Amino acid sequence: MSGKSTVACALSRELHCRGHHTYVLDGDNLRHGLNRDLSFKAEDRTENIRRVGEVAKLFADAGTICIASLISPYRRDRDACRALVPDSRFIEVFMDLPLEICEARDPKGLYKLARTGKIKGFTGVDDPYESPVNSEIVIKMEDGECPSPKAMAMQVLLYLEQNGYLQA
């Protein structure tokens, strides 16, 4: 619970205010519909990310900025999504925040359920997370403080602007 959904929505609002078409693919929402048939086992996590990557590619092909907000614990799955999108249009944002922060910001109580064994295969608790080695953007704590969702969104927006992704 690093704040992925909150940051994605803040980024979407900022981009929309600047005249860009966006769509947020939120992992939790996708698991209620498109990916409701998937569990949290490793092979189902891989399929979840594959499906999201394919949908994101469709949005990109249509000229919409797609913001995919989800946990993607395995490097090979992220790399497969990167390979789907040509011309360096895949931008990986790594929210490099301590597990303690994620647990403290967990509005749904999922970490608590995982710690008590009620949820199995939970990323960071009893399932691994493979940190990215080549993400374009890394969001970190600053002077021991977690940046606000708006500040995180602005960091992403600044990267997009500086690298020419928002030019007409």
N, C-alpha and C positions, 0 to 999 in steps of 0.2 A: 504494500500500500504506500508506494512512494509518491502518490499523487498523480499517477499517469493520466487518469481520466480528467481530473481537474485541469491539469496543464494542457491536455489536448483540447478541451473545450475553450480555455482561455486563448490558446493559439488560433483556434478556428474563428473565434469572435474577432480577434485582431486582424486576421487575414480578410475576413468578410468586410470589416469596416474599411479596408483598403481596396475593396472591389474584387476580391478573389473568390472563386467558387471553391468551397471546401466540403469535405464529408469526413466525419469521425467514425472510424470502425473501432468500437469499444469491445474489448475482450469479453466482459461480463454480458453485455447485450447480445453478442454473437452466440454465446453459449446458451442463450434462451431460445434462439431461433435456428439459424444456419448450422450451428455446431452442437445442437442439443443432443445429438446421438453420440457424442464423444465423451469419454471419461478423462481422467487426468493421468492415465498411464502414459508411459513414454511414447508409445506408438500413436496414441490418440493426440497427444500434445503436438507431435510432428504433423499429423493430419490437420489439426486445428490451425497451425501456422501456415501450412500449405494452402489451405482454403482461403485464409485471410489474405495471403500474398496474391493469390489469383484474383480475388475481388478487388484488392487495392490496385492491381495492374489494370483492371477494367476501368476503374475510376480515372487512373492516370491517362489511359488511352483516350478517354472522353474529355480530357483537359481539366479535370477536377483535381485539386490538391487533396490527396487522401492522407489522413492522419490516422495511423493504426496505433491504438493504445492498448497494449496487452503485454503480458509476460511471455517472453520467448526465451526459455531457459537454455536452449541448446544452440551452439554456434552453427552447426551444420544446417539447422533449419533457417536461421537468419541469413546465412550465405545463400541458401537455395532461393529465398525471396529476393535477395539482392540480384541474383542471376536472372530473375524474371523481368526485371525492369532495366532496359538498356539506357545508355547515355548518362550514367551516373545520376539517375533521378531517384535512387533509393538513398534516403538519408537516415542513418541509424542514430537515434538519440539514446544514450546510455545514462539512466538516472542512477548515478553511483552514490547511493545513500546507504548509511549503515542499517543493518537489519533492525536494530533497536528503534530507529526512526520509523521504519516501515511498520513495525509492530505497534508503536505508539499512535500511529495515524490510521489504524485499521478500524474503520467505522462498522464493518460487518462482523467483527470478532472472529475472522477466519484464522488468524494466527493462534488465538486462544484455543479454538477447536482443534487445530493441527497439533498443538503442544499437548493436548489431552488425549490425542489419538483418535479423535472423532472424524478427522479428515486425514486421509493417507495420501502420500505423494505430493506434499505441499512444498513448493519451491522455497528453498532456503531453510526449511525445517527438516524434512526427511527426504527431500529430493534435491539434486544438485542444481546450481545455477552456474553456467559457464560465462564469465564476464567477456564482453566483446574485446577484441584486440585491435579493431580498425574502425570504431564508430566515428562518425563525422562530428558529433557533438557529445560532450560529456558534461552532465550537470552534477555538481558536487556541492558539499557544504562549504560555506565561506565563513572563515573565522569562527568555526564551531556552530554556526547557525545555518539552518536550512533556508534557502531562498524561497520567497513567496511564489505561489503558482504563476502570478503575473510576471515576476522576474524571470522565472524559468521559461515561460512562453516567449518573453522578449529576447532571451538568449537564442532561442531557436529562430525567431523572426530575423534577428540581426544576421545570423549565419545565412539564412535564405537570401536576404538582401545583398549581403557582401559577396555572395557567390553567384549572383545573377539568376536565381531561380524565380524571382518575382517580376522579371521584365516581361512586358507584353509580347 
